[in-house]
Amino acid sequence: MTMLTDESSTSGKTTYLQYRYVIAALILIANFSIGLNWYSIAPVLPLAIKSFNITAASASLLVALPLLIKSAIGLPGSVVVARFGLRRIFTISWFLLGALALSWMAPNFLTLLLLRLSYGVGAAFMMPALGTLVMQQFPPQERTVINSLNLVIMSLGITISYAVAVPLANLISWRGVLGLFGAFGLLGAVAWFFLGRTQSATQEERIVFTVKDVREVLQNRTILLLLLGDSLVFTLYAALSDWLPTYYYEVRGISLSQASNITGLLSFVGILAVVVGGYLTMKVKEKRLMFIIPGILVALGGFGSFLVSNLAGIYVSVILLGFGAWVYQPILLTLPMELTWMTPNKIAIVWGASMTIAGFGMFVSPVLVGVSRDIFGSFLPGFIISAVPALMLIFTGIFLPSNEIVKNI
């Protein structure tokens, strides 16, 4: 048992045990696997289109449908986590993620799509559970650190997938690459099966919440602003992450390998941005600036990534977008945990709602860009429609209730 709560004691204090460091390692492995497979199909999407002889709109479903699954399961998934317990949910989710290991033998588009959907279901249940696990296992002063590390390792997974997918595809085939990445999920499943621990069964039975809890969480102004601003940023992020490699390859005349590496800068820069963001979260008193300034960077980099034609400008734009999209993530994850009324099971509602709202936008935007390409012969209409709403992050910072933030962080 990694965290013990002695409800009979008069102190009512929670004791966190040393085993939480093992749990921290397992959480990091989970986030790495999720990141490694999130956009793994994007760098090799032109190869998949050619191999399966499918349209751009159909190919976009390989990334978009798993995100739709995350959206559909996100908030209901937090209820499932609460009812069935973290250990069961993590075990099942790990093996669903690991199903991608079978991608190397996928004979057709439909089979690969089903495997990607399995990944989406696994990630949809695992991500709300991660929020609950962090609140259960780690004292408040450690949560910003573990949240920042989670984001760093997820960004690292995304970065590696962009950097090595095309070179590996030239050696072992593009389907083999997807299978290799998926195998990390199976390794994580085995590690969790033998090493994973949560609260005792008796304690987990107490982790329940009501419709009133859901309403209380989702009606909170701070939570609503955070969810909306972040989801619209990652609606744009999904559209560009999925299609920039193909866009640079087809429209800008950049090699597929270099185009993939440029797009991979979004997550690579995110690693540094998360570290910076974690530090600023603990040091900066005016938390609203942590959303306003990144919102400006997202706007500049987002539009520049597809409107600027010279290579230097493309690099600058992608770096600005990557930094802006990730630097506010530590405070985004930590701020809800520090609200006075927040509990471990309510944080699952927050993370689940985030997946639902963001997941829907992240499903729509890649499909929109693919349809734009098929109908108009251009990616630009889809890119522009995805980019404009991302300006909401600036307004999230402007309208956040500063008295609540200052009081609780």
C-alpha positions, 0 to 999 in steps of 0.5 A: 500500500503506497499511501495510508490514511488513518481516519481513526487518528485525531491528527487526520494527516496522510502518510506518504510512503517511500513506495510512491517512487516506484509508482512515480516510475510506473506513471512516467512509463505510462506517460511515455507510452501514451506520448510515443504512440499518440502521433506515431502514425503522423510521420508515416501518414503519406506511406499509409495513404499510398500503401492502403490507397486511401484518401487524406480524409480516411487517413486522418481517422487513424489519429482522429478516431482515437481522440474521439474515443478519448472524448467520448470516454473521458468524463464517463471514464472518470466515473468508471475509475472511481467505481472499479478502482485504480489497479483494475483500470490501470491493468486493463488500460495498459494491455489496451495500449499494448495492442498496438504491438500487433500493428506490424501485421495489420493487413488493411486499413480497418485492422489498423484503425481498430488497433488505434481505437484500442489505444484510444480506449486505453489512454481514455481510461488511464489519463483520468486515473493518473490524476487520481493516482497523483493526488493519492500518492504524493503530498501537495509539495511534490505534485507540481514536480510529478506533473511536470515530469509526466509532461516532460516524459510524454513530450519526450515520447512524442518527440522520439516518435517523430524523430525516428519513425521515418528512418526506422520505416526505411529499415523495417517498414512503417507498420513495423515501426507502429508495432515497435512503439506499441510494444512499449505498452506491453512492457508497461503492462507487465511492469504494472502487473507485478509492481503496481500498487494503489490504496487498499480495496477498502479505501478504493471502495470509498472513492465514489462521487455523485452527480452533485460532485460533477456539477460542482466541478464543471460549474466552477469558473476557474475549471471551465476557463482552464478546460476551454482554453487548453482544449482549443490550443490542443485542437490546433496542436492536433491539426498541425501535428497530424498534417504538418509533415505531409503539408511540408512534404507536399506543399513546401517541398521539404523531405518527409524525414526533415518535415517530420523532424520539424514537426517533432520540434513541437514536442521537443521544445515542449520538454524545455517548456514544461521544465520552465513552466514547472519552475514558474508555477512555483515562483510567479505570483500572477498566475494569469500571465502563465496563460496570457503569454503562452496564448500569444506565443501559440497565436504567433507560432500557430499561424506562422507554422503554415503561413510562413514559407521560408525554412527559417521562419517555419522553424521559428514558428514551430518553436514558438508554438511548441513552447507556448502550448506546453509551458502552461501545462504544469500550472494547468494540472496543478492549479485544480489540485490546489483548490480548497474543495478539490479531492482525488476523485474530483480531480478525475472529473477534471481530467476526464472532462478535459479529455472529453472537451479537448478530445472532441476538438482534436478529433474534428480538426485533423479530419477537417484538414483532411477534408479540406485537402480533398475538396479544395486541394489545400490544407489552409482552410482547415488550418486557419479554422483550427487556429482562430479558436486557439486565441481563447487561451489569452482570454482564459488568462485575462478572465481567471479569478485572480483572488482564488488563484492567489489564495490557493496556490 
